[in-house]
Amino acid sequence: MNHPISPTVRRRRLARELRRLREDRGFKLSVAAKEASVPQSTLSNIESAEARRIKPRDIDALADLYEASADVRAALHELAQESKEKGWWSKYRDVFGGNALPDFEVEASMMRMYQCQVIPGLLQTPAYAEAVFRGGGTLSDEEVQRNVDARIKRQHVLTRHSPLHLWAVIDEAALHRLPGSAEVMRDQLQHLLNMAMHHNVDIQVLPFDVGMHAALSGSFVMLDFPNELDPSIVYTETSTDILFVQESASVQRYVADFAHLNAAALRPAESIRFLQQNMESHE
């Protein structure tokens, strides 16, 4: 069974490949657009992965100009076609907004994350997730349920064929914030312990006693992809904004921060004991 296709990842791959072909031929963007009779704004949008509808004749014109092989031309057309497809998350635009994290998760091979406030979404039980979405007091019952449904559906990436490798560093604060009742928290902690037994899930607890650390600015998610044409990205969010960090130097800063968190946090085996003790405190 193949992974679902991410149109956003395919747009990024097409953008990088077309930019590489252009630069290999020594064309400036304005010159390539003129020579291929493709509007410069169109080519700019394609190379910045902003174009959502890419005309086959534009792909052919660029492939002709860059003297691309038949195989490369076919691959470009395939990427352009796949960039139009829609994933299951498109039905939840009201939940995820225009930039959908699942759009990247479905093709990622590894996710490294630090979560400072709550249990990571991919590891939440339905009851815990419901408590999270009810926490703000701004969502209707129907909106809460749609958010929970979407979050649980995302978790398929951990159990699919060739599953995503999740490496989560969870701040101790998340383990003390009660989701409404001790029973819900006990079930959530048991679920964490169960997930920690999966070969593709690594969980580390960052205890209070480590003091100051590398991620005091807040939670973040790093996604790595199996194809070298798909560079790693970082996802962060605030109450009003979602940010995907793609610039290489910025991503490397997060890589360094995660390395520091990994070194400061409890080892996975120690973390399991910590979670077990925490669960007993909710008995």
N, C-alpha and C positions, 0 to 999 in steps of 0.2 A: 504493500500500500504506500503510495507516494504522499509526501507532505502536501498540504494545501499550498497554493501559489500565492505569494504576496505581490500584488501589483506595484506597491511602493518600492519593494526591494528590486523588482525587475526594472522599474523606471530608473533607479539609481545605477543599476548595472549597465543598462543601455546608455545612459548619460556618460558614464566613465569610458565605455568602449568607444563611443563615437568621438569623444574628446581625445582619446588616445590615438585613434586613427587619424584625426585631423592634425594633431601635433606631430605625429610620425611623418606626415606628408609636408609639414612645414607651413601649413596654412594658418593665417590669423582667422578668427571667427568671422569677421566682416567679409574677408576675401572668400572663404569657403561658402558662405551664404550666397554671395553674388554669383560665384562660379557654378553653384548647384541650382541656382534660381529658387532658393528656399528663403523666405523672409528672414532677415537677421533676428528679429524678435522670436520667431519660431525656433530657429536653431539655438538661440540663447536659452529658451525655455526647455528645449529637449536636453541640452547639456547641463542644465541646472536641476534636472529631474522634476521640473514644474509642469511639463506638458502631459496632459492626461489623454489626449486623443492625437495620435501620431499617424499621419497619412502614409500609406505604403509607398506612394510615389516620391515622397520626401526621403524615405529610407533608401529607395533605389537611386535617387539622384545623388545622395551623399556617398553611397556605396560605389557608384560609378566614378565620382570625383576622387575618392580615396583609393580607387583600384583595388577594392576588397575582393577576396576570393569568393567563390560560390558558397563555400561553407560558412564564411563569416557573414555574407549577405543573408543567408538563410537564418543564421542565429540572430541577426539584428531584427529581421522580420518577426521571428518567434518572440523575442523580448518585447517588441512593440505590441504584438497581439496580447501577450500575457499581462502587459501593463494596464490593459483595459478591463481585465477580469475583476470580479468582486468576491471578496471573502465573506464568511458568515458574519463577521463583525460589522459589515455595511448595514445590516439590519438593526444595529444598535448605535447608529450615529448620534442619537439623543443621549446615549450613555458615554460613548468614547470621544465624541466630537470629531472634528475634521482629521486630527492626527491620532490614529489608533495604534496603541501599543501592540495589540494582537497582530497588526499588519506586519510588524517586524518579528514578533515572537514565533510565528508559524514557520519561519525559515531559519531562525537562529539555531545554532548548535549549542551555545552556552550562554547562560545569563548569570552575571555576578551582580549582587545587589547588597546594599546596606539599607535597612529599614529601622528608623529610630522611634517611631510612634506606635505602630500597630504590627501585627503579624503580617508578613507579605501576602498579597492577594492570591498568589498561586498556591499558597499553603493554608488558606482560610477554609473553615467549615461554613456551610450555608448559614447556620445560626449566628456565627461570629460575624460573617460578612453583613448580615442583616443589621446587627447591632452597630457596625461601623457606619452604614448608610443612614441609620436612624439617628446617629449621634448628633448630626447638625440640626436636626429638627426642621429642615426645610423641604424635605421630599415627601410626596404623597405616598400612600401605601403601594400604589401601582408603580410609581417611580422606584421605590425601594426594591420591589420585586424584580423589575427589569434590570436594575443594577446588579442584584444578587445573581440572577440568571446569567447575565453576561460574564460576571466574574467566575462563576463555576464552569462555564463553557470554556473559558480561557485555559483552565487547568488541564485540558486534554493534552496539551503539549508535553506534560510530564509522564503521560501513560501511553502515548502513541507508539507506533513502531519507530525505532531510532529516536527516542525521546530527547527533549531538551535537557541539558545538564544544568541544574540549578545549584548555585553556590550562594547561600544567603547568610549574611552576618546580621543578626537581630539584636538590637539594643535591649538590655535588661528592662528598660522602661516599658517596652511593649508587653512584657510578661506581667507587669503589675497593673496595667490599665484594664480594669474589669469591663467586659462587654455586657453589662446588664446584670449578670448573675454568675455565681461561682460555678454553677453546673455547665454553663456555656463555655466558661474558661477551661474547666477540666476537660471537656470534650475536645476543645481546641488544642490543648497541650498534648492530649493523647494522640490527636491527629498529627501533630508535629513529630512526635516520637515515631509514629508509624511511617511517616514520609521519610524520616531520617534513615530508615532501614533500606530505602530504595537505592540501588547502585548509582542512580543519576542525580541524587539529591544530597548535598552537603550543607549541614546547618551548624553555624557557630554562634554562640551567645557572647555578646560584648558586655561584660559585667560592669556595674557602677564603679567598682574599685580600681579600674584601669585609669580613672581620672580623665583628663583632657585627651582628645584623640584627633585623628586626621579628618573626620567627617562631621565636625561640629556645625557645618553649614546646612546639614540635613540629608535626607534620604536620596538615593540615586540608584539607577539600574543601568548596567552595562551589558550590551548585547554583542556577541561575536557570531560570525557566520562561517559556514564551511567553505564557501567559494571565495577565493582570494580577491575577486573583483568586488566583493561586498565588504568594505571596511567596517570596523567596529563603530558603534554609536553609543551615546549615553542619553538616557531619558531622565528628566527631572520634572517636577510639577509643583505649582503653587495653587492657591485657591482660585486664581483666575487664569493662569497660563500653563501651557505644556511646552516644554523645550526639549528638542532633540539636538544634542551636541555632536557635530560630525567632524569639526576641524581637528586634524591629527594631534596637534600639540595639546589642545584642550582635553581630548580623549585620554592622552597619555598621563595627564595630571590626575584624572580619575583612576587610571590603572595604578598609579603610585599610591593614591589614597587608599585604594582597596587593599593593596599589599600591606600597608601599615595596619589597616583594620584586621586583616587576616592574622598578622603577627601578634596583635594586642588581644584578640579574642581568645576564648577558650577553645582548645582542640575539639574536634567533633565528638570524641568519646566523652570528654569532660562536659561538653555542652549537653549531651544526652543525660548525664547524671544530674546536671543543673536543672534541666527541664523536669526530670522525675521528682526531684526535691520540691520544685516549684508547684508541681501538680499536687503533691501531697499536702502542701500548705492550703490548698483550696478544698480539701476534704471536709 
